[in-house]
Amino acid sequence: MADTLRRLTSTSAFSVLQDKLENFHHDYHVVSGEQNVDRCCELIELTAEVQGQLFVILNLTAAEGGQSAGLDPLRTRLLPWLGGCFSVGRPAAAGGSSLQLIQDSLDKDRRIRGLLVSHEGDLQKVEAQLCSTRLQLDSVRTQLIEAQNELDETRSKSSRCLFASEEEILRLKAELRSVREQENIPRRSLEDVEDYEGQSLLRDQVSHLTAEQDRLLTSPGPSPLPRLTRSSSPTRTEAWTEARLTSSSRQARLVSRFSDLYAVERLEAQTLLRRYIADLEVVQKVLFIAVVESFKIAKLAYRHFKLRVKKTLSTSHFGPDSLEDAAVDYIVRNVDLYDVQASVNDVIDAMNVNPQVSFPPPVDFVLISSLIRETCRVSFAMQTLDPPLGLAFASDGEPYDDSKYRRSYGSSPSAPLVSHHVWPALAAGLSVVVKGEAVTGRLVLWRSRSVSPGRSRSLSPTPTLVFSSRRSLSPERLKASHL
């Protein structure tokens, strides 16, 4: 009993309980509820262990006798029952194990406090590092926004410079073509004059030889030669001119050039118009009307040109070929005499009064003069073929024909009617040579406005190209000296 009491005194169990109780009271509002419950349970366990040690001492004291030996009911009923409630295991080993548990609990509490202090220090360091990282992230984000703004500004400047450069290139190309045409016209006219002079000299020599031959035939002689007459020349159906001999090769070249117009010049004109017209459908309709009008004007110019050539050649024509074949052959060899600029002006005038274009026109049609000029040249040259090539009939709302068109991007595959055309089909008579392109879908009727007599074209987005020579050597000015 004395050893047990000494161990209990040396461990200062009640002092430890007092310290824990004070710490529990001090940290009650700081820690969480779960930690408070855990500490309270720990105090109850320690108190129960101390009480168990006291009951062990009381039990040993009552067993040794003494002044309390007469209390049998207390010793036999109360003390064993209370001792059984607070102690576990054998009474001899319970004292030492309980004290050891108290000591272990004290050591554990000290370690927990040290770990808590260390954890709080580490948490403060991590929070400081997190704050520093957030500041660095905000700085990098600000730099990224500034760099993005600078990139957008540089991109906008580059796009403006590129836009101005493209306009300048297109303008210079148009001027260069005009200058080359003006330079080639005098040279070709000179070559035509020299060719005509050579032909005139040859005709004079032939006439002189014919007269000499007639004189010899009419004079008396032993064996006069048979007189050559026009009836001895080959029949007209057996004559093959240069135009007929090169018709197939020229047709292949012109068909290829027509395809290039769709792939190159049309896209350039479409890109140029999209800068001023946002609606792609309106741009496609304007380009289609320009191509159709170019073919019409070029065919009319070819007829006038051929009539003047036939009128000029009729006074001096001779040979096996007919006057029609001779005129076509002459046009094939001198196709550069075609006044393409006059046709371009006529096409632009026709588009200005076309009811399918809204009034006033969205842009000045001089912008697409390059496409109009090349289309007029191709159409004029196609009229010299046998048979001539032309555009197939096209109208909005016509039934879609797969052998005549191909559907454009964005078309309704199930729509049976053509909403509008993108490119016309090239045909030789009733047979289609090159397919066109059409958009099928819901029909939208054109609503044309009345032509304003006093409307002005001053609102054109680009200045009108001014040519130093509006009309070059035209068919109307063709004279016999140029044949």
Buried (B, 14 or more C-beta within 10 A) or exposed (E): BEEBBEBBEEBEBEEBBEEBBEEBEEEEEEEEEEEBEEBEEBEEEBBBBBBBBBBBBBBBBBEEEEEEEEEEEEBEEBBEEBBEEBBEEEBEEBBEBBBEEBEEBBEEBEEEEEEEEEEEEEEEEEEEEEEEEEEEEEEEEEEEEEEEEEEEEEEEEEEEEEEEEBBEEBEEEBBEBBEEBBEEBEEBBEEBEEBBEEEBEEEEEEEEEEEEEEEEEEEEEEEEEEEEEEEEEEEEEEBEBBBBEBBEEBBEEBBEBBEEBBEEBBEBBBEBBEBBBEEBBBBBBBBBBBBBBBBBBBBEBBEEBBEBBBEBBEEEEEBBBBBEBBBBBBBBBBBBBBBBBBBBBBBBEBBBEBEBBBBBBBBBBBBBBBBBBBBBBBBBBBBBBEEBBBBBEBEBEBEBBEEBBBBBEEBBEEBEBBBBBBBBBBBBEEEBBBBBBBBBBEEEEEEEEEEEEEEEEEEBEBEEBEBEEEEBBBBEEBEEEBB
